[in-house]
Amino acid sequence: MNREFQTLVKHLIGLAREDEPLTKTNLPQQFRPSRGENYSIARNLNAAFLLLLAGETHPLYGEALTYLQKLEDHPSWRETVSFYRQGLQLVNEEISQQYSSNESFRRKMAELNSALNDSTKPSGGPAIIEQIRGVLFPEGKSLETPEDRQARISSLREKRTVEITDFNPSPISEPLKEVLFTSNILLTVPSVDLEKLSLKSSLKRALETIAREEQSYWYDHPIPVGIDPKHNEALYGMEGLEEAVRFEVKRGEAETDSTLTCVLSASVTHKGLSGIVKDYLEEEFRKEKNIRHLNLYLFTEDDTARLVDQILIPAAKKYDLAGDYQLLYQTIGVNGEYGRHYSFLKAIAAFWRILIDPRIKATFKIDLDQVFPQQRLVTESGTSAFQHFQTPAWGAAATDSQGRSIELGMIAGALVNSGDIDRSLYSPDVTFPDQEPAGEEVVFWSRLPQALSTEAEMMTRYGENSFAGGRRAIQRIHVTGGTTGILVEALRKYRPFTPSFIGRAEDQAYLLSVLFSGSPHLRYLHQDGLIMRHDKQLVAKDVIRASSIGKMVGEYVRTLLFSFYVKALPWPFAKIKEEIDPFTGCFVSSVPWTVTYLRFALQVATLFKSDNREGSRSGHELVRIGVSRLKGLVGQLHGQPDTLVDQYRQERSSWNLFYDVLDKLEEDLKKNEPFAVDLRRRAVACVDECRLDLGSGR
């Protein structure tokens, strides 16, 4: 292992039990091999990993190695030991490779090492942490003081500023008719006695069988079937959308009988749920909500497979289009990692326009714990939610700060937390931290670049300073999945998608697939004032709290997948990084193994630091879930580095086939060709089967 890196680790974790290390978590104190219960073993293994990472000169190196060796063949712990051992190997190889091939990395490591060993200067503090970030987390540098932050905000805003050369000559004019709204519902089996649930008996009987199935998919905070309606995000989100339309009607911006179409996807943890989710949601909506202005369509995995089987493959065969038709089943669907349903909910708009409703010009995705605060939007932005979609800047041609031609074919809004909206609609949902970094935050703190890009991109006001006049705008790289849209023309022209191996930040990954494709390049328009209120703490507080460990692990998965995904793209790594830094890019690391393993181990140590029952439980849970989710991914990415390249290319080919089919069908429908007309009838029938019957409320 590189000696200079070992010196860094020693300062992160401490040499002796009385030390105050940079992370404020002393690992020698946590390494107590005499303890034998599960919590203690997990804590000791994690501590041993970090002690071994510190190298042979650490006083506890020998004990840590012996402890790891003792548990290598233990039936309950061999997988955990293997995970940590693999981490030692990967970090060693990665640091050595960077040190030998990257002159800048080598220089920064040497400078950091000198600073750490300089006895005349404090061994901690902002200066040292800045140097650590320069090595492991450069996107988080120069964000300590208010002056530094303001300078970085101004610089990033200037970088993201574009000059509009031509506005969209045919913008959205009737949002309720021309924008297809979408959202995803995550569902799981109930964890309580079925007899306690207010469900009809047929659903309870089905759930008894489904609950015995082996779980197929895992999500952060799925809705348990039968949950109290007050905590059902599906009901909450659709009621919020219904109220947003009613607001437009009351203002006279829409007819009394106006309706908006929303496509919902249902991603389930147990495959059997796909067969009952439509029945369940129809029952819940009828009991709890009076939906009059929404046409809701629910697509399960079975429904998307039917579209492939009955529409896409017959058309592909008819038109003799190139491609592996069977891959369409794998690519187009709603179960599995989040990237899969995200891509479907975008692409369905093109399908809808050609085969269901030719009025559709765009799609816009919302999350179910977000609502449009209509009155506040009108009061503070001067425009209601749906009026924001009518801007001619959406779809405009522009020139970016580097002089490149871009097309603003996508649109992105912002969020305000429910607890902040009383202060201002323009309160950023992520702010700069006011506490000192500790634990994993010393080596990686995504909140810093997230707060930076939130201020620089999402909080830009067009009526102020250089943006007044209407020809200047912000292009967005940092987006949130619940406030993004794309014009159907742009969708069909550029064909973006999120690979189905992406399980977190699927919204960030979407643009990456076409980052430098075509001319001009496709980009997001920042729409000032298009803000949704984020109510996650109101509607699903308990569920979110219960999923906190899974969310932590998702952060580590994100770093690995994004770092390797970018390497799978057909453009230079450095060019992509320059475009997507700081926030999206901070998860694309030149040392992903090092960052991931350090973050994981330091976070485990932080949870164990409290040395109480709750801390021990959380620390053990993070080790258990983390090893379960990360070990296979680590093995795959290390042992088969081309896996993501192959999968990206296959899915690119499948989406090309999807859009080629639609292009051919559109041509033949214009000519009223019998095959295309019949296929459209079948498509309408398939879609009609997915429509939710909302009962008397309609």
GIURSUL-V828936 format. One record per residue. N is the residue number from 1. RES is the residue in one small letter. PSI is psi in whole degrees, -180 to 180 (* if undefined). OMEGA is omega in whole degrees, 0 to 359 (NA if undefined). Layout:
n=(N,N)
res=(RES,RES)
psi=(PSI,PSI)
omega=(OMEGA,OMEGA)
//
This chain:
n=(1,2,3,4,5,6,7,8,9,10,11,12,13,14,15,16,17,18,19,20,21,22,23,24,25,26,27,28,29,30,31,32,33,34,35,36,37,38,39,40,41,42,43,44,45,46,47,48,49,50,51,52,53,54,55,56,57,58,59,60,61,62,63,64,65,66,67,68,69,70,71,72,73,74,75,76,77,78,79,80,81,82,83,84,85,86,87,88,89,90,91,92,93,94,95,96,97,98,99,100,101,102,103,104,105,106,107,108,109,110,111,112,113,114,115,116,117,118,119,120,121,122,123,124,125,126,127,128,129,130,131,132,133,134,135,136,137,138,139,140,141,142,143,144,145,146,147,148,149,150,151,152,153,154,155,156,157,158,159,160,161,162,163,164,165,166,167,168,169,170,171,172,173,174,175,176,177,178,179,180,181,182,183,184,185,186,187,188,189,190,191,192,193,194,195,196,197,198,199,200,201,202,203,204,205,206,207,208,209,210,211,212,213,214,215,216,217,218,219,220,221,222,223,224,225,226,227,228,229,230,231,232,233,234,235,236,237,238,239,240,241,242,243,244,245,246,247,248,249,250,251,252,253,254,255,256,257,258,259,260,261,262,263,264,265,266,267,268,269,270,271,272,273,274,275,276,277,278,279,280,281,282,283,284,285,286,287,288,289,290,291,292,293,294,295,296,297,298,299,300,301,302,303,304,305,306,307,308,309,310,311,312,313,314,315,316,317,318,319,320,321,322,323,324,325,326,327,328,329,330,331,332,333,334,335,336,337,338,339,340,341,342,343,344,345,346,347,348,349,350,351,352,353,354,355,356,357,358,359,360,361,362,363,364,365,366,367,368,369,370,371,372,373,374,375,376,377,378,379,380,381,382,383,384,385,386,387,388,389,390,391,392,393,394,395,396,397,398,399,400,401,402,403,404,405,406,407,408,409,410,411,412,413,414,415,416,417,418,419,420,421,422,423,424,425,426,427,428,429,430,431,432,433,434,435,436,437,438,439,440,441,442,443,444,445,446,447,448,449,450,451,452,453,454,455,456,457,458,459,460,461,462,463,464,465,466,467,468,469,470,471,472,473,474,475,476,477,478,479,480,481,482,483,484,485,486,487,488,489,490,491,492,493,494,495,496,497,498,499,500,501,502,503,504,505,506,507,508,509,510,511,512,513,514,515,516,517,518,519,520,521,522,523,524,525,526,527,528,529,530,531,532,533,534,535,536,537,538,539,540,541,542,543,544,545,546,547,548,549,550,551,552,553,554,555,556,557,558,559,560,561,562,563,564,565,566,567,568,569,570,571,572,573,574,575,576,577,578,579,580,581,582,583,584,585,586,587,588,589,590,591,592,593,594,595,596,597,598,599,600,601,602,603,604,605,606,607,608,609,610,611,612,613,614,615,616,617,618,619,620,621,622,623,624,625,626,627,628,629,630,631,632,633,634,635,636,637,638,639,640,641,642,643,644,645,646,647,648,649,650,651,652,653,654,655,656,657,658,659,660,661,662,663,664,665,666,667,668,669,670,671,672,673,674,675,676,677,678,679,680,681,682,683,684,685,686,687,688,689,690,691,692,693,694,695,696,697,698)
res=(m,n,r,e,f,q,t,l,v,k,h,l,i,g,l,a,r,e,d,e,p,l,t,k,t,n,l,p,q,q,f,r,p,s,r,g,e,n,y,s,i,a,r,n,l,n,a,a,f,l,l,l,l,a,g,e,t,h,p,l,y,g,e,a,l,t,y,l,q,k,l,e,d,h,p,s,w,r,e,t,v,s,f,y,r,q,g,l,q,l,v,n,e,e,i,s,q,q,y,s,s,n,e,s,f,r,r,k,m,a,e,l,n,s,a,l,n,d,s,t,k,p,s,g,g,p,a,i,i,e,q,i,r,g,v,l,f,p,e,g,k,s,l,e,t,p,e,d,r,q,a,r,i,s,s,l,r,e,k,r,t,v,e,i,t,d,f,n,p,s,p,i,s,e,p,l,k,e,v,l,f,t,s,n,i,l,l,t,v,p,s,v,d,l,e,k,l,s,l,k,s,s,l,k,r,a,l,e,t,i,a,r,e,e,q,s,y,w,y,d,h,p,i,p,v,g,i,d,p,k,h,n,e,a,l,y,g,m,e,g,l,e,e,a,v,r,f,e,v,k,r,g,e,a,e,t,d,s,t,l,t,c,v,l,s,a,s,v,t,h,k,g,l,s,g,i,v,k,d,y,l,e,e,e,f,r,k,e,k,n,i,r,h,l,n,l,y,l,f,t,e,d,d,t,a,r,l,v,d,q,i,l,i,p,a,a,k,k,y,d,l,a,g,d,y,q,l,l,y,q,t,i,g,v,n,g,e,y,g,r,h,y,s,f,l,k,a,i,a,a,f,w,r,i,l,i,d,p,r,i,k,a,t,f,k,i,d,l,d,q,v,f,p,q,q,r,l,v,t,e,s,g,t,s,a,f,q,h,f,q,t,p,a,w,g,a,a,a,t,d,s,q,g,r,s,i,e,l,g,m,i,a,g,a,l,v,n,s,g,d,i,d,r,s,l,y,s,p,d,v,t,f,p,d,q,e,p,a,g,e,e,v,v,f,w,s,r,l,p,q,a,l,s,t,e,a,e,m,m,t,r,y,g,e,n,s,f,a,g,g,r,r,a,i,q,r,i,h,v,t,g,g,t,t,g,i,l,v,e,a,l,r,k,y,r,p,f,t,p,s,f,i,g,r,a,e,d,q,a,y,l,l,s,v,l,f,s,g,s,p,h,l,r,y,l,h,q,d,g,l,i,m,r,h,d,k,q,l,v,a,k,d,v,i,r,a,s,s,i,g,k,m,v,g,e,y,v,r,t,l,l,f,s,f,y,v,k,a,l,p,w,p,f,a,k,i,k,e,e,i,d,p,f,t,g,c,f,v,s,s,v,p,w,t,v,t,y,l,r,f,a,l,q,v,a,t,l,f,k,s,d,n,r,e,g,s,r,s,g,h,e,l,v,r,i,g,v,s,r,l,k,g,l,v,g,q,l,h,g,q,p,d,t,l,v,d,q,y,r,q,e,r,s,s,w,n,l,f,y,d,v,l,d,k,l,e,e,d,l,k,k,n,e,p,f,a,v,d,l,r,r,r,a,v,a,c,v,d,e,c,r,l,d,l,g,s,g,r)
psi=(143,128,-39,-37,-39,-39,-42,-48,-41,-41,-25,-34,-18,148,-34,166,-20,-1,154,90,171,-34,-7,17,113,113,-36,-33,-30,-18,98,82,-17,-22,140,-5,167,-45,-43,-39,-45,-44,-45,-40,-43,-44,-41,-40,-49,-35,-40,-35,-27,-12,170,-20,-5,135,-27,10,-49,-45,-41,-42,-43,-41,-44,-44,-37,-31,5,-34,10,126,-30,-15,-2,-36,-38,-44,-43,-41,-47,-39,-42,-36,-42,-42,-47,-43,-43,-48,-41,-47,-41,-41,-44,-40,-34,-25,-13,102,-38,-43,-44,-42,-44,-38,-41,-42,-41,-42,-41,-42,-40,-31,-1,105,-12,-7,156,139,-8,-161,172,-37,-45,-43,-36,-41,-37,-43,-34,-29,-48,-22,61,-23,-18,8,160,43,26,-49,157,-36,-43,-43,-43,-38,-42,-37,-47,-42,-45,-40,-40,-41,-36,-7,136,155,119,125,-35,125,159,120,-14,68,172,129,-28,83,-39,-28,-29,-10,123,114,150,158,161,140,127,129,148,174,153,153,6,170,125,-30,-18,-8,143,70,153,156,-34,-37,-39,-42,-41,-39,-33,-42,-45,-39,-21,-8,154,134,135,-31,152,134,161,-55,74,158,120,130,130,4,153,127,-28,-22,14,108,-33,-46,-43,-48,-41,-33,-39,-40,-40,-45,-34,-39,-41,-37,-42,-39,-46,-33,-9,11,-8,153,157,-36,18,144,152,140,132,126,125,138,145,108,125,152,-30,129,-33,-23,-27,-31,-16,-8,-37,-46,-44,-49,-37,-43,-43,-43,-40,-39,-38,-29,153,82,114,-24,12,136,110,133,132,122,122,179,-38,-38,-42,-35,-35,-38,-42,-46,-41,-20,-58,-49,-45,-39,-42,-40,-42,-42,3,49,146,145,162,104,-34,-26,-19,-35,-37,-35,-42,112,-174,-9,165,-157,156,-29,-29,-51,-30,-45,-41,-44,-19,-51,-27,-24,-38,-42,-44,-44,-41,-36,-16,-55,104,-7,-19,123,-17,168,152,127,136,155,155,-14,22,141,156,117,77,-49,-40,-36,-47,-42,-45,-31,-14,1,140,171,-52,-26,-28,-31,-11,3,132,-6,-23,110,4,158,142,171,130,-178,-15,5,10,146,133,161,122,59,-9,162,147,135,-161,176,152,133,146,-32,-9,-14,-28,-27,-48,144,-30,31,120,140,-16,125,163,140,150,8,162,149,148,160,-136,-20,-22,-34,-19,121,89,-21,-30,-58,-25,-44,-38,-51,-27,-47,-45,-36,-57,-28,9,131,127,-17,5,148,-129,-10,-12,137,-21,-7,-11,143,175,132,140,132,-43,115,162,138,-26,2,47,148,167,140,144,-37,-43,-38,-45,-31,-46,-27,51,157,160,124,147,-2,-5,119,-3,151,40,-28,-38,-33,-19,-49,-32,-33,-21,26,-44,23,149,173,117,169,144,135,165,138,130,120,104,125,-12,86,134,146,128,114,27,-35,-12,-40,-29,39,-49,-40,-41,-42,-41,-22,12,-38,-43,-36,-40,-49,-37,-33,-41,-39,-41,-44,-45,-49,-43,-40,-40,-31,-44,-35,-21,-14,155,30,158,140,-49,-36,-41,-46,-44,-35,-37,-7,151,-35,-58,-39,-19,-20,0,97,147,-13,63,-37,-45,-49,-44,-50,-40,-47,-48,-51,-39,-35,-40,-46,-38,-42,-38,-14,-37,-24,28,178,-43,-44,-41,-42,-47,-41,-44,-39,-40,-40,-47,-52,-40,-48,-41,-44,-32,-33,-47,-40,-43,-46,-40,-50,-33,-43,-28,72,-18,2,-48,-34,-49,-43,-41,-45,-40,-43,-34,-44,-41,-43,-34,-41,-42,-50,-31,-41,-46,-39,-45,-43,-39,-43,-45,-29,-35,-30,2,36,134,-43,-47,-39,-42,-39,-36,-39,-42,-39,-43,-40,-41,-44,-40,-34,-21,-6,134,130,106,7,-150,-20,-21,*)
omega=(179,185,182,176,178,177,177,182,179,179,178,188,181,179,183,186,181,182,169,185,182,182,183,175,186,183,175,177,183,182,182,188,182,180,186,180,187,180,182,179,178,179,182,178,180,178,180,178,181,177,177,178,179,173,187,180,175,184,183,183,183,179,180,180,179,181,180,181,182,185,184,182,179,185,182,189,184,180,179,178,179,179,180,178,178,177,178,180,184,179,179,181,184,180,179,180,178,183,183,187,186,184,180,178,181,180,180,177,180,179,178,181,179,180,180,182,182,183,181,182,178,182,178,177,185,184,179,180,175,180,176,179,177,180,190,190,185,180,182,181,174,179,184,186,176,180,178,183,180,178,179,178,181,181,180,179,178,179,183,182,178,176,180,180,179,177,178,181,181,182,174,179,178,187,183,180,191,179,176,179,179,174,181,176,176,184,176,179,180,180,181,177,184,182,179,184,179,180,177,189,181,178,179,179,179,181,177,180,183,182,179,177,171,181,184,185,182,179,186,181,179,178,174,177,181,180,176,182,180,183,179,184,180,178,182,183,181,175,178,178,176,180,178,178,179,178,179,179,181,180,182,179,179,179,182,183,181,175,178,180,179,177,178,171,180,177,188,178,180,189,181,180,180,183,183,189,180,178,181,183,176,180,182,179,181,182,195,190,177,184,182,189,180,167,185,178,184,180,172,176,178,181,179,177,178,176,178,187,187,184,190,182,176,179,180,178,180,184,176,182,182,176,177,187,182,179,178,179,181,187,186,181,186,176,179,182,189,181,184,180,181,179,179,184,172,187,183,180,178,176,183,183,187,188,184,186,184,179,185,179,186,172,180,183,173,170,189,177,180,179,175,177,194,183,178,177,180,183,188,180,180,186,177,184,187,176,178,181,183,180,177,176,175,185,181,170,183,176,182,186,177,179,180,177,178,176,182,185,177,181,180,175,182,180,169,180,183,181,184,190,179,177,178,173,184,174,181,182,174,182,177,179,178,177,178,179,176,179,182,180,179,182,181,181,187,181,181,178,177,177,179,183,174,179,187,184,189,185,178,177,185,180,185,170,188,182,178,179,170,182,180,181,177,169,185,168,177,178,172,189,183,179,181,178,178,175,181,178,179,178,182,181,187,177,179,176,171,180,185,173,180,184,177,181,178,177,179,184,186,181,183,184,181,190,180,178,172,176,4,178,178,179,176,168,169,179,180,178,177,189,176,177,182,187,186,181,179,189,186,185,183,180,180,179,181,183,186,179,178,178,177,181,178,177,181,175,181,180,180,184,180,181,180,177,180,178,179,182,187,178,183,180,184,180,178,181,181,182,191,175,12,191,178,183,183,177,176,189,173,176,187,179,182,181,183,181,178,180,182,184,179,178,175,180,179,179,179,186,183,176,174,185,182,179,179,179,181,179,178,180,178,176,183,182,181,179,180,184,187,189,179,180,178,179,180,184,179,185,181,186,181,183,182,177,182,182,177,182,179,182,173,179,180,179,174,178,178,183,175,177,181,178,181,179,179,179,184,176,177,180,179,179,185,181,182,179,179,180,176,177,178,180,179,180,178,181,179,178,182,182,178,175,185,172,188,178,179,NA)
//
